[in-house]
Amino acid sequence: SSLLSFLAMSAFDIGESRIPFHGSERGLKRWETCICGKQSCIDLTKRFKELGDIRGTFAKAPTLAKRNKLERWRIHVAPEKSIADICTIDNRDRRKAAIPKTRGTKVRIDKFVAWHHFHPYLIKHNAFCPTKKHYICRDTIPMDTVKIRLQHNGEVNGYEDADRCKSKSNEPKKYYFVPSYPIAKATEDIEQLQRNYKTEELIEKVVSGSSTTRRGSPREKRKQMNPWEVEIKELKEAIYYMHKRDEARHLASCVEDQIAAANPSDTGPLWSDMRIA
């Protein structure tokens, strides 16, 4: 029906806040230690990982060859640590003239930062490489991206003037791509994302025709209803729980409008005064 199709499309919209991990199951489950060393970071990473979100994985820290960028990473994520504590060490001998036994010898110690330390907009639109289907921790991002895209509605994006790269007068202004996204904001994001998933599951139950109530309605009563009455009842139950749990209020209002437009003679209670039997 048109109402169920509407719900199905809405479920797709709700899930868009996830930033999907592109890779193997093994890659998703792989665990590293974030240079911030905070327990709150570990907890957040686990929660994002459970939802298959890139923010539950890790980006590699720069080497000392990129000292300026590395210093800004340190300031944002681990100001109490030294650069030596957070940098990736790569002392591999790659010279063509190197003795064969030592050429390419792996003397490398990788350090990592959790992806949730980066602004989600930048992960989606600047870090994702569509040709390789994975995320790249780029060195820089355009200044306009920070000034325009990340500061709408007064949002604090975490970037500072000190994060700007030095550039010549005729070159585009840029920022270093730094892990400046606050833990508090990332926590809000995962909580909203988890709510979205619960709501999406609820909608899928309605779309698939299963009962959305915890206790459900007696089967015999449902047999006495015509298909339209069953559908309306299930949609109302979905609306009730979405509002009760403070989830997808806009979606619920839209569904209410759909019900009213499709069946004006229906005068049954909507979410505001409904009690599930």
Secondary structure, 3 states (H helix, E strand, C coil): CHHHHHHHHHHHHHHHHCCECCCCHHHHHCCCCECCCCHHHHHHHHHHHHCCEHHHCEEECCEHHHHHHHHHHHHHHCCCCCHHHHCEEECCCCCCCCCCCCCCCCCEECCEEEHHHCCHHHHHHHHEECCCCEECCCCEEEHHHHHHHCCHHHCCCCCCHHHECCCCCCCCCEEECCCCCCHHHHHHHHHHHHHHHHHHHHHHHHHHCCCCCCCCCCHHHHHCCCHHHHHHHHHHHHHHHHHHCCCCHHHHHHHHHHHHHHCCCCCCCCHHHCCCC
